[in-house]
């Protein structure tokens, strides 16, 4: 099995590129609805998890260089959902909790997980 490439993972690179394109190209020109509210949320886990796992690996909190496992993905999905959609609205005036955001996180996490499991088997 090839080691997980963390910052060079294709799902992470795609997530970062699409997030940046939407954030700085589409949104300023009037993106509305899904493209404005949930599109970036789809890419949270694919874009952020590889870098978080790299930090965990460097801190010796992760003992391998395999693609993310279902439990790792699920844990990060749960923590991020609670933090961003549950706690942030209590702490910041401009933050709002939205179940659609959690659904977008989950869809993105599921797609990334399928990719990572495919890569694990390849």
C-alpha positions as CSV (number, residue, x, y, z in Angstrom):
1,X,0.0,0.0,0.0
2,X,1.3,3.4,-0.9
3,X,1.5,5.8,2.0
4,X,-1.1,8.5,2.4
5,X,0.3,11.8,0.9
6,X,-1.5,14.2,3.3
7,X,-1.2,17.6,1.7
8,X,-0.8,16.1,-1.8
9,X,-3.9,13.9,-1.5
10,X,-6.0,14.4,-4.6
11,X,-9.3,14.7,-2.7
12,X,-7.7,17.3,-0.5
13,X,-6.3,19.2,-3.4
14,X,-9.6,19.1,-5.2
15,X,-11.4,20.3,-2.1
16,X,-9.1,23.2,-1.6
17,X,-9.2,24.2,-5.3
18,X,-13.0,24.1,-5.5
19,X,-13.4,25.9,-2.1
20,X,-11.0,28.7,-3.4
21,X,-12.8,29.0,-6.7
22,X,-16.2,29.3,-5.1
23,X,-15.0,31.6,-2.4
24,X,-13.1,34.1,-4.5
25,X,-14.6,33.7,-8.0
26,X,-18.3,32.5,-7.8
27,X,-19.5,34.1,-4.5
28,X,-18.3,37.7,-5.3
29,X,-20.3,37.5,-8.6
30,X,-23.6,36.6,-7.0
31,X,-23.6,32.9,-6.2
32,X,-26.8,32.1,-4.3
33,X,-28.5,29.2,-2.7
34,X,-26.5,26.0,-2.5
35,X,-23.4,27.5,-4.1
36,X,-23.4,30.3,-1.5
37,X,-24.5,28.3,1.5
38,X,-23.4,24.7,1.3
39,X,-21.0,24.1,-1.5
40,X,-17.9,25.0,0.5
41,X,-19.2,22.8,3.4
42,X,-19.0,19.8,1.1
43,X,-15.3,20.2,0.9
44,X,-14.5,20.7,4.6
45,X,-13.6,17.1,5.4
46,X,-11.8,16.3,2.1
47,X,-9.8,19.6,2.3
48,X,-9.1,19.8,6.1
49,X,-8.8,16.2,7.3
50,X,-5.5,15.4,5.4
51,X,-3.8,18.3,7.0
52,X,-5.2,17.6,10.5
53,X,-4.0,14.0,10.2
54,X,-0.6,15.2,9.1
55,X,-0.4,17.3,12.3
56,X,-1.5,14.3,14.3
57,X,1.1,12.1,12.7
58,X,3.8,14.7,13.5
59,X,2.7,14.8,17.1
60,X,2.8,11.0,17.3
61,X,-1.0,10.9,17.8
62,X,-1.5,8.9,14.6
63,X,0.6,5.7,14.3
64,X,0.4,5.1,10.5
65,X,0.5,6.7,7.1
66,X,-2.6,5.0,5.6
67,X,-5.5,6.8,4.1
68,X,-8.1,8.0,6.7
69,X,-10.2,5.3,8.3
70,X,-14.0,5.4,8.8
71,X,-13.5,6.1,12.5
72,X,-11.1,9.0,11.9
73,X,-13.4,10.5,9.3
74,X,-16.5,10.0,11.6
75,X,-14.8,11.5,14.6
76,X,-13.7,14.6,12.7
77,X,-17.1,15.0,11.1
78,X,-18.8,14.8,14.5
79,X,-16.3,17.2,16.2
80,X,-16.5,19.7,13.3
81,X,-20.3,19.6,13.2
82,X,-20.7,20.2,16.9
83,X,-18.1,23.0,16.9
84,X,-19.2,24.8,13.8
85,X,-23.0,24.3,14.0
86,X,-23.6,24.0,17.7
87,X,-20.9,25.9,19.7
88,X,-20.0,28.7,17.2
89,X,-23.5,30.2,17.2
90,X,-23.4,30.4,21.0
91,X,-20.0,32.1,20.9
92,X,-20.1,34.4,17.9
93,X,-22.9,36.8,16.9
94,X,-22.6,36.3,13.2
95,X,-22.5,32.5,13.3
96,X,-25.6,30.5,12.6
97,X,-26.2,26.8,13.1
98,X,-27.7,25.0,10.1
99,X,-28.5,21.3,9.7
100,X,-28.0,21.7,6.0
101,X,-24.4,22.5,6.7
102,X,-24.0,19.3,8.7
103,X,-25.6,17.3,5.8
104,X,-23.1,18.9,3.4
105,X,-20.2,18.0,5.7
106,X,-21.5,14.4,5.8
107,X,-21.9,14.1,2.0
108,X,-18.4,15.4,1.5
109,X,-17.0,13.2,4.2
110,X,-18.8,10.2,2.6
111,X,-17.5,10.9,-0.9
112,X,-14.0,11.4,0.5
113,X,-14.2,8.3,2.5
114,X,-15.1,6.2,-0.6
115,X,-12.1,7.8,-2.4
116,X,-9.8,7.1,0.5
117,X,-11.0,3.5,0.9
118,X,-10.6,2.9,-2.9
119,X,-7.0,4.3,-2.6
120,X,-6.4,2.0,0.4
121,X,-7.4,-1.0,-1.6
122,X,-5.5,0.0,-4.8
